[in-house]
């Protein structure tokens, strides 16, 4: 008995496969959880102690939920063409330089954050300040370098195309 993993819309390259949709939904869930966790603990952990705990917790949870929903929606919309099987890259003239810079900042900054946060935990577990490297040095530094690199790449693509 064979099982057809294509979606009812016809599958193939135009409709994508059910397996790809499940994988994309799982990645979207990871984006939601990671963004919620990061935005809850990093910016909202700095809320003043003069605010009552109930209000501070409500602001932190609300802000983290808002950030997580926004990041997941961005991830889902940006990946739509890939999910649908349109693997053709957008024309160099249709993408703005900000899109190139933002993509570079997210990719390199995220990688820098992950390596700087988890690297010290793995290699020097006795150090209690190891993850701060990812928060304050490699994450922002990677985002800055990625934005510059993405902008340079966008300029080069526009000149070539």
Kinemage of the C-alpha trace (Angstrom):
@kinemage 1
@onewidth
@group {chain A} dominant
@subgroup {mainchain}
@vectorlist {calphas} color= white
{ca unk a 1} P 0.000 0.000 0.000
{ca unk a 2} L 1.527 3.332 -1.029
{ca unk a 3} L 1.004 6.547 0.855
{ca unk a 4} L 0.878 9.810 -1.046
{ca unk a 5} L 2.665 12.508 0.962
{ca unk a 6} L 1.650 15.316 -1.385
{ca unk a 7} L -0.855 17.918 -0.339
{ca unk a 8} L -4.338 17.867 -1.929
{ca unk a 9} L -3.423 20.881 -4.090
{ca unk a 10} L -1.495 18.614 -6.428
{ca unk a 11} L 1.847 18.321 -4.720
{ca unk a 12} L 5.016 18.361 -6.753
{ca unk a 13} L 6.920 21.592 -6.976
{ca unk a 14} L 3.836 23.781 -7.050
{ca unk a 15} L 2.152 22.533 -3.877
{ca unk a 16} L 4.997 21.174 -1.777
{ca unk a 17} L 4.734 18.012 0.261
{ca unk a 18} L 3.043 17.258 3.539
{ca unk a 19} L 6.392 16.286 5.002
{ca unk a 20} L 7.847 19.665 4.089
{ca unk a 21} L 4.813 21.395 5.642
{ca unk a 22} L 5.219 19.478 8.893
{ca unk a 23} L 8.926 20.279 8.997
{ca unk a 24} L 8.199 23.944 8.327
{ca unk a 25} L 5.561 24.004 11.084
{ca unk a 26} L 8.065 22.423 13.480
{ca unk a 27} L 10.644 25.071 12.576
{ca unk a 28} L 8.020 27.782 13.118
{ca unk a 29} L 7.328 26.329 16.580
{ca unk a 30} L 11.049 26.431 17.378
{ca unk a 31} L 11.181 30.076 16.234
{ca unk a 32} L 8.204 30.900 18.478
{ca unk a 33} L 9.644 29.192 21.576
{ca unk a 34} L 13.163 30.548 21.069
{ca unk a 35} L 11.937 34.104 20.501
{ca unk a 36} L 9.582 33.951 23.479
{ca unk a 37} L 12.340 32.639 25.744
{ca unk a 38} L 14.887 35.183 24.547
{ca unk a 39} L 12.578 38.195 24.708
{ca unk a 40} L 11.188 37.169 28.091
{ca unk a 41} L 14.556 36.803 29.787
{ca unk a 42} L 16.802 39.325 28.073
{ca unk a 43} L 14.993 42.668 27.763
{ca unk a 44} L 12.217 42.090 30.284
{ca unk a 45} L 14.498 40.805 33.005
{ca unk a 46} L 15.729 44.386 33.288
{ca unk a 47} L 12.341 45.777 34.350
{ca unk a 48} L 12.698 47.980 37.379
{ca unk a 49} L 12.058 46.525 40.805
{ca unk a 50} L 9.906 49.584 41.594
{ca unk a 51} L 7.116 48.167 39.460
{ca unk a 52} L 4.840 45.680 41.265
{ca unk a 53} L 5.656 42.051 40.451
{ca unk a 54} L 2.255 41.357 38.893
{ca unk a 55} L 2.578 44.284 36.485
{ca unk a 56} L 6.182 43.430 35.618
{ca unk a 57} L 5.244 39.799 34.927
{ca unk a 58} L 2.308 40.873 32.756
{ca unk a 59} L 4.477 43.254 30.748
{ca unk a 60} L 7.186 40.617 30.345
{ca unk a 61} L 4.806 37.871 29.205
{ca unk a 62} L 2.827 40.219 26.949
{ca unk a 63} L 5.947 41.656 25.336
{ca unk a 64} L 7.490 38.231 24.878
{ca unk a 65} L 4.292 36.880 23.302
{ca unk a 66} L 4.077 39.871 20.980
{ca unk a 67} L 7.701 39.435 19.916
{ca unk a 68} L 7.323 35.681 19.439
{ca unk a 69} L 4.169 36.044 17.325
{ca unk a 70} L 5.812 38.758 15.196
{ca unk a 71} L 8.975 36.707 14.630
{ca unk a 72} L 6.994 33.569 13.784
{ca unk a 73} L 4.740 35.477 11.359
{ca unk a 74} L 7.812 36.973 9.680
{ca unk a 75} L 9.401 33.512 9.451
{ca unk a 76} L 6.224 31.980 8.026
{ca unk a 77} L 5.649 34.698 5.397
{ca unk a 78} L 9.295 34.775 4.296
{ca unk a 79} L 9.354 31.023 3.850
{ca unk a 80} L 6.144 30.825 1.845
{ca unk a 81} L 7.863 30.751 -1.527
{ca unk a 82} L 10.229 28.032 -0.356
{ca unk a 83} L 7.386 25.975 1.128
{ca unk a 84} L 5.447 26.218 -2.114
{ca unk a 85} L 8.410 24.931 -4.048
{ca unk a 86} L 9.351 28.159 -5.794
{ca unk a 87} L 13.089 27.835 -5.356
{ca unk a 88} L 13.874 30.681 -7.719
{ca unk a 89} L 15.740 33.494 -5.976
{ca unk a 90} L 14.060 36.907 -6.073
{ca unk a 91} L 15.315 39.339 -8.655
{ca unk a 92} L 18.127 41.522 -7.322
{ca unk a 93} L 16.186 44.676 -8.190
{ca unk a 94} L 13.049 43.661 -6.265
{ca unk a 95} L 14.757 43.229 -2.891
{ca unk a 96} L 15.771 46.305 -0.965
{ca unk a 97} L 19.208 46.754 0.542
{ca unk a 98} L 17.524 46.676 3.946
{ca unk a 99} L 16.235 43.179 3.223
{ca unk a 100} L 19.743 41.996 2.386
{ca unk a 101} L 21.173 43.695 5.489
{ca unk a 102} L 18.403 42.361 7.728
{ca unk a 103} L 18.799 38.828 6.458
{ca unk a 104} L 22.555 38.977 6.987
{ca unk a 105} L 22.123 40.443 10.473
{ca unk a 106} L 19.648 37.746 11.499
{ca unk a 107} L 21.711 34.894 10.093
{ca unk a 108} L 25.167 35.913 11.316
{ca unk a 109} L 23.895 37.489 14.539
{ca unk a 110} L 21.874 34.392 15.392
{ca unk a 111} L 24.833 32.148 14.701
{ca unk a 112} L 27.118 34.376 16.772
{ca unk a 113} L 24.633 34.402 19.637
{ca unk a 114} L 24.207 30.633 19.647
{ca unk a 115} L 27.953 29.951 19.448
{ca unk a 116} L 28.794 32.574 22.069
{ca unk a 117} L 26.003 31.497 24.410
{ca unk a 118} L 26.354 27.712 24.259
{ca unk a 119} L 30.069 27.468 23.457
{ca unk a 120} L 31.264 28.543 26.901
{ca unk a 121} L 28.676 26.268 28.523
{ca unk a 122} L 30.073 23.292 26.620
{ca unk a 123} L 33.785 24.089 26.848
{ca unk a 124} L 33.992 25.684 30.323
{ca unk a 125} L 31.003 24.496 32.355
{ca unk a 126} L 32.497 25.818 35.616
{ca unk a 127} L 32.339 29.407 34.364
{ca unk a 128} L 29.117 31.039 35.514
{ca unk a 129} L 29.480 34.044 33.188
{ca unk a 130} L 30.153 32.146 29.967
{ca unk a 131} L 26.761 32.779 28.293
{ca unk a 132} L 27.251 36.525 28.645
{ca unk a 133} L 29.718 36.288 25.774
{ca unk a 134} L 26.861 35.449 23.406
{ca unk a 135} L 24.535 38.079 24.832
{ca unk a 136} L 26.902 41.026 24.811
{ca unk a 137} L 29.728 40.261 22.371
{ca unk a 138} L 29.241 37.609 19.690
{ca unk a 139} L 25.490 38.131 19.170
{ca unk a 140} L 25.541 41.903 18.622
{ca unk a 141} L 28.921 41.737 16.872
{ca unk a 142} L 27.637 39.057 14.515
{ca unk a 143} L 24.484 41.078 13.838
{ca unk a 144} L 26.559 44.146 12.987
{ca unk a 145} L 28.946 42.204 10.743
{ca unk a 146} L 26.036 40.350 9.126
{ca unk a 147} L 24.206 43.604 8.389
{ca unk a 148} L 27.314 45.104 6.810
{ca unk a 149} L 27.983 41.908 4.847
{ca unk a 150} L 24.349 41.689 3.693
{ca unk a 151} L 24.387 45.298 2.562
{ca unk a 152} L 27.647 44.782 0.630
{ca unk a 153} L 26.204 41.623 -0.932
{ca unk a 154} L 23.030 43.504 -1.926
{ca unk a 155} L 25.041 46.307 -3.533
{ca unk a 156} L 27.161 43.776 -5.436
{ca unk a 157} L 24.047 41.923 -6.685
{ca unk a 158} L 22.455 45.130 -7.864
{ca unk a 159} L 25.558 46.117 -9.792
{ca unk a 160} L 25.888 42.639 -11.329
{ca unk a 161} L 22.198 42.277 -12.159
